[in-house]
Amino acid sequence: MSSGTPLGDFLRARREAVKPHDVGLPDHGRRRVPGLRREEVAMLAGVSSDYYIRLEQGRERGPSPQVLDAVAQALKLDSEATGHLHLLCATGTRHRPHPTAADVSPQLLELMDGWAHTPAFVLGPALDVLAANSLARALHRGFNRFDNLARMVFADPAGRAFYQEWERAAHSCVAELRAAYGHDPASPRIAEVVAELSRDTREFAGLWGMHEVKSKSQEAKHLRHPEVGDLHIRFSAFTVNGAPHQQLVIYQAEPASATAAAFERLRASASEPVSMQVS
């Protein structure tokens, strides 16, 4: 995925994203690098230039939490990106087990089956769709395959029509993969997805190189289904107890709204069995 270290790649990308005026530094004349210089980050973080250069090159082992917080503040990282920075340092100093794409529990499948009016599906760390109820499958049946959200956004022709705010969806997918990568940089499945999409789509490769980090949480989405038209939904993502590498994603419509009526039409037309495990 890179010729450098995960920590060095992250620091370099985030340093290049910060402009001098963002941190109160003058920006006079031509600069040979985008964003901040290494020396400027070191000064803002209160460490020596040599120390920061070693850190970015992967030659500094075991930086203290205080130093990492100072670097994060210098780079104007938010709390999630700061946590990602700490994770990258931790994974560089001790072994972490690789999360596996285990089957979804029967109890969760049964729960999803009961949500006849709510699309629900379960994601693995690499955004693989591990299971889905029938309404979720009906919602996504315009895609060639309902198997991996990142591939669906970037590589499936249906993605740009389905996600009305496509650029936002693209940024979110890549940032979510980055967050999962921080927990397990050696994950072969994440590496496989990233390599495939980086090879096939320049847009994915460019966004992956920005090292933005954001997990799924809660927000609104504007979708357009080929059969029932525009959908304005609220989605929520929840970590699954007993399988912390899995996320349960739920799409909800406002009661008595046009989207709720569209969900009902989709439910009536859904013919596949509910909560099928995705092979």
C-alpha positions in Angstrom: 0.0 0.0 0.0 3.0 2.3 0.5 6.8 2.2 0.4 7.0 4.0 3.8 5.8 3.0 7.3 2.1 3.4 8.1 3.0 6.0 10.8 5.3 8.0 8.4 2.8 7.9 5.6 0.1 9.3 7.9 2.3 12.1 9.4 3.5 13.1 6.0 0.0 13.3 4.5 -1.4 15.2 7.4 1.5 17.6 7.5 1.0 18.3 3.8 -2.7 19.1 4.4 -2.0 21.9 6.9 -1.2 25.3 5.5 1.1 27.7 7.4 -1.7 30.3 8.0 -3.7 27.5 9.6 -1.3 27.4 12.5 -0.3 31.1 12.6 2.9 30.9 10.6 3.9 33.3 7.8 3.6 32.0 4.3 6.1 34.1 2.3 7.7 33.2 -0.9 7.8 29.9 -2.7 7.7 26.7 -0.6 9.2 23.5 -1.9 6.7 21.3 -0.1 2.9 21.5 0.2 1.7 22.3 3.7 4.1 22.5 6.6 7.8 21.7 6.7 9.1 19.0 9.1 10.9 21.7 11.0 7.7 23.7 11.5 5.8 20.7 12.8 8.7 20.0 15.2 8.7 23.6 16.4 4.9 23.6 17.0 5.1 20.3 18.8 8.0 21.4 21.0 10.4 18.6 19.9 13.7 18.8 18.0 13.7 18.7 14.2 15.9 15.6 14.3 13.4 13.8 16.6 10.4 14.6 14.4 12.3 13.5 11.2 13.1 10.2 12.9 9.5 9.8 13.9 8.2 10.5 10.3 10.8 8.1 8.9 9.9 5.3 11.3 13.2 5.4 13.1 11.9 6.6 16.4 10.6 3.8 18.6 8.0 4.2 21.3 7.2 7.9 21.3 5.5 8.9 24.5 1.7 9.7 24.5 2.6 13.3 25.4 4.8 13.7 22.3 2.1 12.1 20.1 -0.5 14.5 21.5 1.8 17.5 20.9 2.3 16.3 17.3 -1.4 15.9 16.8 -2.0 19.4 18.1 0.6 20.8 15.8 -1.1 19.0 12.8 -4.5 20.1 14.0 -5.8 16.5 14.2 -9.3 15.9 15.6 -9.9 13.4 18.4 -10.4 10.5 16.0 -7.3 11.2 13.9 -5.3 11.6 17.2 -6.5 8.2 18.3 -5.5 6.8 14.9 -2.0 8.3 15.4 -1.7 6.5 18.8 -2.9 3.3 17.2 -0.3 3.4 14.5 2.4 3.8 17.1 1.0 0.9 19.1 0.7 -1.4 16.1 4.3 -0.7 15.3 5.6 -1.8 18.6 3.5 -4.9 19.5 1.6 -7.6 17.7 -2.1 -7.2 17.3 -4.3 -10.1 16.3 -6.0 -9.8 12.9 -9.8 -9.5 13.2 -11.5 -12.1 11.1 -14.6 -11.7 9.1 -16.6 -14.2 11.3 -20.1 -15.2 10.5 -22.8 -12.9 11.9 -24.5 -14.3 15.0 -27.8 -16.0 14.6 -29.3 -13.6 17.3 -28.4 -10.6 15.2 -29.7 -12.1 12.1 -33.0 -12.9 13.9 -33.2 -9.3 15.1 -32.6 -7.9 11.6 -35.3 -10.2 10.3 -37.8 -8.5 12.6 -37.1 -5.1 11.0 -39.5 -5.4 8.1 -39.7 -1.6 7.6 -36.0 -0.8 8.2 -33.0 -1.7 5.9 -30.2 -3.2 8.0 -26.9 -4.8 7.2 -23.7 -5.9 8.9 -20.2 -4.7 7.7 -16.8 -6.1 8.3 -13.6 -4.0 8.8 -13.0 -3.8 5.0 -16.6 -2.6 4.4 -17.6 -6.1 3.2 -21.3 -6.7 3.6 -21.5 -9.8 5.8 -25.3 -10.1 6.1 -28.4 -8.0 5.2 -32.1 -8.2 5.6 -34.5 -8.3 2.6 -35.2 -4.6 2.6 -31.5 -3.7 2.5 -31.1 -6.1 -0.4 -34.0 -4.5 -2.2 -32.6 -1.1 -1.6 -29.3 -2.0 -3.2 -30.4 -4.3 -6.0 -29.5 -1.7 -8.6 -25.8 -2.7 -8.0 -24.1 -5.5 -9.7 -23.3 -7.0 -6.3 -24.2 -6.0 -2.8 -20.9 -7.2 -1.3 -18.5 -4.3 -0.4 -19.5 -0.7 0.1 -16.2 0.7 -1.1 -16.3 -1.3 -4.3 -20.0 -0.3 -4.8 -19.2 3.4 -4.4 -16.1 3.5 -6.6 -16.2 0.6 -9.0 -19.9 -0.1 -9.7 -21.6 2.1 -12.4 -24.7 2.3 -10.2 -22.8 4.0 -7.4 -22.8 7.6 -8.7 -26.5 7.5 -9.5 -27.4 5.9 -6.1 -25.3 8.1 -3.9 -26.6 11.6 -4.7 -23.8 13.2 -2.7 -21.2 10.9 -4.3 -18.1 12.8 -3.3 -19.2 12.8 0.3 -19.9 9.1 0.2 -16.5 8.5 -1.4 -14.6 10.5 1.3 -16.6 8.7 4.0 -15.8 5.2 2.6 -12.1 5.9 2.4 -11.9 7.5 5.8 -13.8 4.5 7.3 -11.3 2.1 5.7 -8.4 4.2 7.1 -10.0 4.0 10.6 -10.2 0.2 10.3 -6.6 0.1 8.9 -5.4 1.9 12.0 -6.6 -1.0 14.2 -5.0 -3.6 11.9 -2.4 -2.3 9.4 -1.5 -5.9 8.5 -5.0 -7.0 7.6 -4.8 -8.9 4.4 -8.5 -8.2 3.5 -8.1 -4.4 3.9 -4.9 -4.6 1.8 -6.8 -6.5 -0.9 -9.6 -4.0 -1.1 -7.3 -1.0 -1.1 -5.0 -2.6 -3.8 -7.9 -3.4 -6.0 -9.6 0.0 -5.8 -6.3 1.9 -6.0 -5.5 0.0 -9.2 -8.9 0.4 -10.8 -9.9 4.0 -9.8 -7.6 7.0 -9.6 -10.2 8.8 -7.3 -9.9 6.1 -4.7 -6.1 6.2 -4.8 -6.0 9.9 -4.4 -8.4 9.9 -1.4 -6.5 7.0 0.2 -3.3 9.0 0.0 -4.9 11.8 2.0 -5.0 9.7 5.2 -8.3 11.1 6.4 -9.8 9.1 9.3 -13.5 8.8 10.3 -15.5 5.9 11.6 -19.2 5.4 10.7 -21.5 7.0 13.2 -24.7 8.9 12.4 -25.7 11.2 9.6 -28.2 11.9 6.8 -27.9 10.5 3.3 -29.6 11.4 0.0 -30.0 8.3 -2.2 -31.8 7.7 -5.5 -33.2 4.2 -6.1 -33.8 3.2 -9.8 -37.4 2.0 -9.0 -38.7 4.2 -6.1 -36.8 7.4 -6.7 -35.3 9.8 -4.1 -34.7 8.6 -0.6 -33.7 10.9 2.3 -32.6 8.6 5.1 -30.8 8.8 8.5 -28.3 6.1 9.1 -26.7 4.9 12.3 -23.8 2.4 12.8 -23.3 0.4 16.0 -20.4 -1.8 17.1 -21.6 -5.4 17.6 -20.9 -6.8 21.0 -19.0 -10.1 20.8 -17.7 -9.1 17.3 -16.1 -5.7 17.7 -14.8 -5.8 14.2 -18.4 -5.9 12.9 -20.8 -2.9 12.5 -24.6 -3.0 12.3 -25.8 -0.3 9.9 -29.4 0.8 10.0 -31.2 3.1 7.5 -34.3 4.9 8.9 -37.0 7.1 7.2 -39.0 9.8 8.9 -42.4 8.4 9.8 -45.1 9.2 7.2 -42.5 10.6 4.8 -42.1 10.0 1.1 -39.1 7.9 1.9 -41.1 5.7 4.4 -43.7 5.2 1.6 -40.9 4.2 -0.8 -39.5 1.7 1.7 -43.0 0.2 1.8 -43.0 -0.2 -1.9 -39.6 -1.8 -1.8 -40.7 -4.1 1.0 -43.7 -5.3 -1.1 -41.4 -6.0 -4.0 -38.7 -7.8 -2.1 -38.6 -11.5 -2.9 -35.3 -12.7 -1.4 -35.2 -14.4 2.0 -34.3 -12.1 4.8 -31.0 -11.7 6.6 -29.1 -13.9 4.1 -25.4 -14.3 5.0 -23.3 -12.8 2.2 -20.9 -15.4 0.7 
